[in-house]
Amino acid sequence: MNELLITTDCSRVICPVEYAFDLIGGKWKGVLLYHLIDGTKRFNEFRKIYPNISQRILTLQLRDLEEAGIVHREVYKQVPPKVEYSLTEFGKTLIPIILMMRDWGIAHKEHFSIKMVTN
């Protein structure tokens, strides 16, 4: 990426916060990354963890993360097909951020009227 395009002034070309949210923002990307911290996951493992996510949305979210270089997709040539997802080295740089977001959510869960389950 051209460093001249990224600036700390969010009123200019590309704000670094906007860039980060473009890569990992959305309803599902953060939680998918959170579960990849523990290691490689198969597609159906994500479906079991989050049964409310549709197959199409899960596919799109994982594809976006793969295209961004955050997630590695390994396809095994076997029957039935086996596909595994893992964090790339670049993706692993997000671990401290994801864990800080988890900690913030735990610390402030009383602020919201939702029930949170901790792992």
N, C-alpha and C positions, 0 to 999 in steps of 0.2 A: 504494500500500500504506500502511496506517495505521502510522506510525512507532512508535506506542505498543506495537504487538505485537512489534516486533523489539527484542531486548535483548542485551547482551553476556553476561548471565547465562544460560548454557545450560540451567539447571534451570527456567527460566521459560517463558512462552508460546511464543515462536518463537526458537530459537537461530539466529544468523546463519549459522553453519556448516551447520546442518541445512537452512536455507533455500537456501544455495548448492548443496549436494549434491542437494536436491530438484530444482533446476533443471537442473543439468549432470551429476549423478551417473549411474551405471550403466556398463555395459560399453562402450557405443558412443558416447554423446553427446560425450565429451571428444575422441575421435579424429575424429569427424565435424567438430567445431568446429576441430580442429587443421588439417584439410585445407581448410576454408573460409578459413583465414587467407590462403592463396595466391590466393583469388578464387572466383568463382562456379563451382559444380559442378552437373552434371546428375545425375539419379537414377542412371543407368547408370554414370556415372563412379565413384560411391561403390561400386556393385556390383563394378566392376573392381578398385578399391583393396582392398576387403574382400569377396572372394567367399564367405567363410564366413557372412556375415550374411544372414539370410533376407530376402526382399522384404517380408514382413509386419513384421518387427522394424525394418528400415530405415525403412519408412513410419511406424511408430509413434514411433520416436525423432525423426525429422524433424518429425513433427506436434507432438510435445511441445515441441521447441525453437521451433517456429513459434508455438505458443500462448503460450509464455513471452515472446515478443517478441525472441528471440535470433537467430532465422533468418527471413529473408524468402523466401517462395515465390512465384516469378513463373511464371504459366502463360501460354503463348503459344497463341493460337487458330489452330492450323494442323493439318494432317494430314501425318504422325502428330503427336500432341500433343507439345509440348516444355515441360518444366518445369525451371526452374533455381532453385538455392538459393544464398543469399548471407547474409553476416552483416549484421544491422541495426546501427545506430549503438550501440544498447545491447549487442548481441552483440560488437561490436568492443572494448568495455570489458573483455572476458574475454581478449583476446589476450595481455597480459602474464602473466596467470595460466597460460594454456595453455602458453606458451613456458617459463615457470619450471618447470612440471611436466615438460615435455620435457627441459629441462636437468637436472633432478633425476634423471629416469630414465636419462639418459646417464651421469651422474656415478656412479650407484649400481647400474648394471646388473650389475656383478660380484657384488653381494650376492645376486643371484637366480640360480637355475640355468636361466634362460631365455636364449635367444639373441635379442638385439635388433638390428634393422636400422635404421640411421639414414638419414634422407633427405638 
